[in-house]
Amino acid sequence: HAWSGKGMDLEMGEPIKTVPELHRARVMVSPITSQELDSRLANSKDILLLDVGLSPEYSKGHLRGAVWISRSWLEEIIPALYPNRRQPIALTCPNGMHSILAGATLMEHGYTDVSVLEGGTGGWQSEGRPLENGLTGTLVEPNDIALSASLTGDKSAMRRYLEWELALGERYE
């Protein structure tokens, strides 16, 4: 009520069911099954296995040998560390969605041998394939997530937030 009561427009109708960028990205990248990826990893030592999920997800479980990078650093870090645009790259994330978008980004930057693990790390694990835990390989500092004070237990930060909330409420009463 507050939004429309101030004369602000509300969006009406059905929500968008497809994301055009995701569809475009799916067309650009090559999907790879768990079995195909397992075979490629066993037969080739030059494939770069990137996990582009969130760092806490990577820490909880990722494919053996996968290195983590935040999607926001792809354009800067990957060309600097891996300038060969023919470098075979396989991407994964917990469900395969972030990796599809990351794969399209790499393709747009001239990488030609980019594949995305179907179903992501979750699909890999559901097939009974092993995962390793921890921040075993990171290409950038894993600071992609800012945990709330309620999760970190920082009581002074919680107090500051509560005071901010109370002051905010007083401004709008």
C-alpha positions in Angstrom: 0.0 0.0 0.0 2.8 2.4 0.8 4.2 2.2 -2.7 1.0 2.7 -4.6 -0.3 5.2 -2.0 2.6 7.5 -3.0 1.5 7.3 -6.6 4.2 4.8 -7.7 3.4 2.4 -10.5 3.2 -1.3 -9.8 4.3 -3.9 -12.4 1.3 -6.0 -13.6 1.0 -9.3 -15.3 2.8 -12.6 -15.3 6.5 -12.6 -14.4 9.0 -13.3 -17.1 9.4 -17.1 -17.3 12.7 -17.2 -19.3 15.8 -15.2 -19.0 16.9 -14.1 -22.5 20.6 -13.9 -21.5 20.6 -17.4 -20.0 19.0 -18.8 -23.2 21.6 -17.0 -25.4 24.4 -18.3 -23.1 23.1 -21.9 -23.3 23.3 -21.7 -27.1 26.9 -20.5 -27.0 28.4 -23.1 -24.6 28.9 -26.8 -25.0 27.3 -29.0 -22.3 29.3 -31.9 -21.0 28.1 -34.8 -19.0 29.7 -36.0 -15.8 31.0 -39.1 -17.6 32.5 -37.1 -20.5 34.1 -34.7 -18.1 35.5 -37.5 -16.0 37.0 -39.0 -19.1 38.5 -35.7 -20.3 40.0 -35.0 -16.9 41.6 -38.5 -16.8 43.0 -38.2 -20.4 44.2 -34.6 -20.4 46.2 -32.7 -17.9 45.8 -29.4 -19.7 42.1 -28.9 -19.1 41.3 -26.0 -16.7 38.5 -26.9 -14.4 36.8 -23.7 -13.0 34.2 -23.6 -10.3 32.3 -20.3 -10.5 29.8 -20.8 -7.7 29.9 -18.9 -4.5 33.1 -19.4 -2.4 31.2 -21.0 0.6 29.6 -23.5 -1.8 33.0 -24.3 -3.3 34.4 -24.8 0.2 31.6 -27.2 1.1 32.3 -29.4 -1.9 33.8 -29.2 -5.4 35.2 -31.4 -8.1 38.7 -32.6 -7.4 41.2 -30.3 -9.1 38.7 -27.5 -9.6 39.9 -24.0 -8.9 37.5 -21.3 -7.7 37.0 -17.9 -9.2 34.2 -15.5 -8.7 32.3 -14.8 -12.0 33.0 -11.1 -11.4 36.7 -11.7 -11.9 36.6 -13.8 -15.0 37.3 -11.1 -17.6 40.4 -9.8 -15.7 41.9 -12.9 -14.2 41.5 -15.7 -16.7 43.1 -13.9 -19.7 46.0 -12.8 -17.5 46.6 -16.3 -16.1 45.5 -18.3 -19.2 46.2 -16.2 -22.3 45.9 -19.2 -24.7 42.3 -18.8 -26.1 42.4 -22.5 -27.2 42.9 -23.6 -23.5 40.3 -26.3 -22.8 38.1 -25.0 -20.0 35.3 -26.8 -18.2 33.1 -24.9 -15.8 31.0 -25.9 -13.0 28.9 -24.5 -10.1 26.4 -26.0 -7.7 23.6 -26.3 -10.3 25.1 -25.4 -13.6 23.4 -21.9 -14.0 26.4 -19.7 -13.0 28.7 -21.8 -15.1 26.5 -21.4 -18.2 26.7 -17.6 -18.0 30.5 -17.7 -17.2 31.0 -20.0 -20.2 29.3 -17.5 -22.4 31.5 -14.7 -21.0 34.7 -16.7 -21.8 33.4 -17.4 -25.3 32.8 -13.7 -25.8 36.4 -13.1 -24.8 37.7 -15.5 -27.5 38.0 -18.8 -25.7 37.1 -21.5 -28.1 37.1 -24.8 -26.1 34.6 -24.0 -23.3 32.2 -26.6 -21.8 29.8 -26.6 -18.9 29.1 -29.5 -16.6 25.4 -30.5 -17.0 23.7 -30.3 -13.6 26.8 -28.8 -12.0 28.5 -30.0 -8.9 25.1 -31.2 -7.5 24.6 -33.4 -10.5 28.1 -34.8 -10.2 27.5 -35.6 -6.6 24.1 -37.1 -7.1 25.8 -39.6 -9.5 27.9 -40.7 -6.5 31.0 -39.0 -7.8 33.5 -37.7 -5.2 33.9 -34.1 -4.1 36.6 -32.5 -2.1 36.1 -29.9 0.5 37.8 -26.7 1.6 39.3 -23.7 -0.3 41.8 -26.0 -2.0 42.4 -23.8 -5.1 41.4 -20.2 -5.5 42.4 -17.8 -8.3 41.3 -14.8 -6.3 40.7 -14.1 -2.6 37.4 -15.6 -1.7 35.7 -12.4 -0.5 32.6 -12.7 -2.7 30.2 -13.1 0.3 29.7 -10.7 3.1 28.3 -12.7 6.0 25.8 -10.9 8.2 26.7 -10.1 11.8 24.1 -12.6 13.0 26.1 -15.4 11.3 29.6 -14.2 12.3 28.5 -13.4 15.9 29.8 -9.9 15.8 27.8 -8.3 18.6 28.9 -4.8 18.0 28.0 -5.0 14.3 24.6 -6.4 15.3 24.1 -3.5 17.8 25.0 -0.9 15.1 22.5 -2.5 12.7 19.7 -2.6 15.2 20.4 1.1 16.0 20.3 1.9 12.3 17.0 0.0 11.9 15.4 1.9 14.9 16.6 5.3 13.5 15.2 4.4 10.1 11.8 3.5 11.6 11.7 6.8 13.5 12.3 8.7 10.2 9.2 7.1 8.6 6.7 7.3 11.4 
